């Protein structure tokens, strides 16, 4: 189910690549929840998964600054086990790369307010950091 969740949010993100849209925000929350669940299950790389999850959380915080409504999502990756956590690595990397690219591209939008462009630049940096941390 968790793999299909990643596929679903990637498909939704591709259909609506708005950096401040519900699809991008949902994808970020899904990535954070899966990263946090994987950190709890990982024996050898718990710290790295935790740092990746914290980088995603920081990204979410940067994007939420100045926005009227905050999105909350409780993802319950109950089917995630230590064995399936390994299977999450590449799909999660793919999702994070899609999100990092989305925010890096959004920075170049000249019509966006400068404060949003700064938030998107920060988001892209935090997502790149999360990608570096995933073992």
Helices and strands as residue ranges (DSSP letters): H 2-15, H 22-41, H 46-64, H 82-106, H 114-133
